[in-house]
């Protein structure tokens, strides 16, 4: 069941955007089991997988709120009117704006409710509230819930993809890069370390539900829960191809020169498969607007607002090959359905490899990964095949 957030708050027909203050008010005024945040289709799958887990472990019904997070450069990616849940889940959907959340507001928050945390932690509330977020827990929202509500709050960390595998320093570098400021990276480390100290001091429980995390890398139980959610969606989005076909996963790159290098290689590789009479499907990243393949490629573009995992789950005839660069989906599709997945990163120079695929390469070469295979595909191998 799906409710529109505006119906409960303003009795209007459009969705509203919430911030931290209105969210806390909403939590106080409603009886909830979860508060979840999602920015991408893959985030949404992880949230549904954890709700499925709750349902199978004692929750006949789960009730909560799903908030769509805003990407700093691309705005809101998910479309609220297309989000659906299973019958056991009663979820309200809205948008979350964290534009005014910074280090100063978080320090002030700690000062305001620090004493309240201690008192509330002793009480432990009467009802559990699960705060579901990707890659890292929302400690600051958690401590505010503890200080201002009567819930016993649990943090749940679901998958953000490959990024979930790497630690604080990785995220600090990404923050510094996205904001073009080393100082912002340092701020991030300070906030994370402070949050971790608070979490340990008051024993705030954190559940790791991420199969990309180092602790649960490709955990079979989590993967099975993801697959169950995907295969139960029954979406009319599957590929209806009966002949042989390949799927190309594009990747957003901010650097124009790197993007051009990727596009030139993609054109060469896809032209080769077209010559082999393969139908070509392309899945854009949710943050991409267009790809720029040559006009004679005659490709079919899939809905970029759906996760590729959802599309493949609803496709009877799986792709012969899936080709990409350093997409999380190369790993998930190999792990979920044992599909032949290939990465093109070795066609790039060392400079471009570092920009596009450094984290991906580290993860793929992790010796603890078993039964998940992403092979290399190079232009040299293709040319050798053509010249045979």
N, C-alpha and C positions, 0 to 999 in steps of 0.2 A: 504493500500500500504506500502511496506517495501523497504527501500533503505539501501545499505551497506555503512557504514561510509567511508570506504576506497575509494570508487568510487569518493566521493566528495572531498577528501583531497589529496590522493596520486595516484588516478587512478590505484589502485591495486585491486586484487580480494579478499584479506584477510582483516579481521577486524583489526582496529588499537586500541591501548590503549591511552586514553587521560588523561591528568592531569589538574589541575586547570588552568594553564596558557594557554594550547591549547584549553581548553573548553571556556574560556573567549574570545579568538580570534575567535573561531567558532561562538559564540553567536553574536559577533560584525559584523561578515561577512554574517550572514544569518537572514532572517526574520522568527522568530519563535513565537509560542504560548506557548510552554512549554519545560522545561528541567526536565526530570524525572530520578530517581535513583532506581534501584531494585537489590536486592541480592538473593531473593528466589522467587519461583513460586507464593506464596501468596502476596508478594509485587507487583508483576506484575498484579495480579487481581485487587488490590486496585488502581493502576495507571489507568488501563483501565476503572475502574468504575468512576473515576473522569473525565476522558476524555469523557465518555458517558454522564456524568452530564453536561459538557460544551456544548456538541453537542445538548443536549435537552434544553439548555438555551441560545441559540442565536448563537452558532458557527456552521455554516454549514459545515465547514472544520476546522480541527485542524492540525497544523504542528509543529513538534518538534523533539527532540532528546531523546532517551532512553539510559542511560548508565548503564551497568551491574557493580555493585559494587563488590569488592573483600572481601571475608571473611578472617579474619586474619589467621585462622588456616587451612582452607579448600580451599582457593583460590576462583576462579570463579565457582559458582554453576549453574547458568543459562546458557543455550546454545543459543547463538544469532541466529543461523540459524533456530531455531524452534519457534521463537517469531513472532506472526502474530497480525495484528491490523484490526479493521473494516475499511470499504472503506472510511469513513469520516475522517480517520486519516492517515496522511502522516508522518511516523516516521522513522528517521535514528537511527540505533542501533550500539553501540560501547561498549568499556570497559573503566572503570574508575579506575585509580590507584592513591590512596591517600597516598601512602607509605611515601612521604616526607612532608605530612601535619602534623605539630605538633604545640604546643603552641607558639613556637618562631615565626614560619611563620605567625601565625594568629595575634599575637601582632604586628608584622611588617606590616601586611596588614592593620590593624586598623590605625596605624600611617600614612601610606602612603595615604590613601584615606578618612581620617576622614573629612577633609574639603570638599572634593568632594561630600560626602554624603549629606551634608547640602544644597549645591547648587542644586544637582540633585533632592533632595526630593521636593524642591520648584517648579522645573520645572515639575515634575510628568510625564515626558515622553509623548510619543504619542501612545504607544502600550503596552498592558499588557503582561507580561511574567510570567507564572506560574512555580515556582520551586517546584516540587513534590518530597517529601521524606517521609520516614516512621518514626512514633513515635515522632520525634523532628524535628523542622525546620532547614534548612541549612542557618542559619543567616549569617555566614561569606561569603559564596558564594553570598548570597543575597546582602550584602552591597558592595561586589566587583562589582556585576552587576550594582548596582545603581551608583557607582562611575565611572565606565568605559564604560557603555553603555547608550543608550537612552531609555531603557525600563522602564515602571512603573512596578515594581517587586512585585509579590504576593508570599508568602510562602504557600504551601498546605501540610498539614500533613495527610497522609493516614495510614492505619493500619500496625503495625508490629506484631500483635497478642496480646497475654496477656500482653506483656511488655508495650504496649501503655497505659495500665491502671495505671501505676505507675509513680511516679514523678522523680525528679532529683536525689534524694538520692539513689533510686533503680538503676538508670543507673550508678551512680558513683560507687556503690558497684560492679556492673557487670564489669565495666572498670577496677577497682582495681583487681578483681578476674582474669579476662582474661589476664592481664599484670603482675599478681603476684606482684603488687606494690600498696601500699596505696597512695603513692605519685601521681600515675597516676589517682587515684580516686579524689584526691584533685585538680589536674590539670583540670579534667573534670568539677568539680563544678565551678572553676574559669571561665573557658571558657563559660559555660552555663549562669552563672550570668552576665558576660560581654555582651554576645549576647542578653540576655533578656533586659538589660539596653539600649542597642543600639536600639533594636526593639521598645521599648516603647518611647524612646527619639525622634525617627524619624517616629513614627507611621507606621511602616512597617506592612502591613496587613498580617494576618495569618488566613487561612481557615482550620478549623478542620473537616476533612472528615474521621474520625476514629470512628467506632461504639464500640471500646473497650475503648475509652477515657472516663474519669469520667463525662465529660460534655455531652457526647452523647452516653451513654452506651446503646448498642443494639438499636440504633435509627432505626426505621422501614424504613425511606426513604433511608438511606445509605445502609441498608441490601438489599432492593429491587433493588438498583442500582448494587450492587455486584451480586445478583442473575441473573439479566438481562444479565450482561456480561458473566457470567458462562454458562447460558443456551443458549446463542447465539453462543458459540464457535464451536459447532458442531464437536467436536473432535472424532476421531475413537479410543477412549481409554476407553470407558465404559465397565463395567463388563457385560458379556453376560449370566450370571447365571440366570437360570429360577427356580432353586430349592432354598431351604433355605441356607443362607450363612452368615458368619460374616466377619468383617473387623478389623484387628488388626493394630493399629498405633504404630510403635516403636518410640523410643526416644533416641537421642544421649546423652550419659553421659560420661564425661571425666574420672571420677573415675572408675578404673577397678573393685573394689569390689562392688560398687553400681550397675554397669552394670551387674555384675554376679548375683546379687540379683534380678534385674529386669528380667533377662533371665530365671532364675529358676522358678519364678512365672508365667511368660508368657508361658513357656512349660507346666506347670501344668494346667493352665486355657484353653489353646488351645487344649490340649489333651482331656480335659473334653468335649469340644464342638465337637471335632472330633468323640468322642464316641457317641454323640447325632446325628451323621450323618449330621453335618453342613459342607459345603465346607468352607475352610479357605483361605482368602486373606490377604496379608500383604503389608502395605505401609511403606517403609523405609523413614526416614527423608532424605531430599536432601544431608545432610552432612554425612550420614552413608554409609559404603561400604558393610557391611554384618550384619546378625543378629545372627546366630548361634543356630537356633532351632534344636531340635532333628531330625535326618535323616528320621525317619518314619512319620514325621508330614504331608508331602505331601501338602504343601501350594503353593499358586500361588502368586508370587511377582508382584506388580504393578509398573509402571514406576515412579521411585522416582523423576524424573525431572519435573513431573507435580504436581500441587497442588491436594490434595485429594478432595478439593471442585470441581475442574474441572472434575475429574474422576466421582464423584457421580452425578454431574449435567448432565453428558452424559450417565448415567446409568438408564434405565427404571425401573428395579426391584431393589429398594433400599435395602441396607443390613438390615437383621433382627436386628442385633446388631453391634455397633461399640465399640471397646474396646481399651483403651489406658491408659496413665498415667496422664500427665498434658498437653497434646497437646492442642494447640489453636483450632484445628479442632474438638475436642469433643464439644466445645461450638458453633463453627460456624455451624457444621452440624446439631446440635440440633435446632439452631435458624433458619437456612435456610429451612430445610426440615422436622423438627420434627421427627428425627430419634432417636431411643433408643440408648443413649450413656452412656458408663460405664467407670469409672476410677478405676484402681487397686491400687491406692496409699495407701489405708488403710491396704494393706497386708505388707507394709514396716514398719520397726521399726521407732521410732520417729526421730532418727538420719538420716536415709535414706529419710524419708518424707521431712525433711528440705532441703536436697540436691536436691530432684527431684521435689517436688510439693508445696513448701511453698507459692509462689505467686499464683499458681492455686487455692489452698485451700482458700486463702483470697478472690479471685474474685468470686469463686463459692458460697461462703457463704455471698456474698454481698446482703443485703435485697432488694436493688433496682432492682435486676434482676428479670424479670418476663417472663414467658413462655419460659425459657431456662433451661433445666433440664439435669444435668449430675449426674447419680446415682453411688453409690458405689457398687463394686463387690468384694467380699472377697472369699478366698479359703475355709473358714469355711462354708459359705453359699453353695458353690459348693459341699463340702463333705457331708453336711447335705442332699442335694438333691440326691447325689449318694447312700446314705445309707437308703433312704426311702423305 
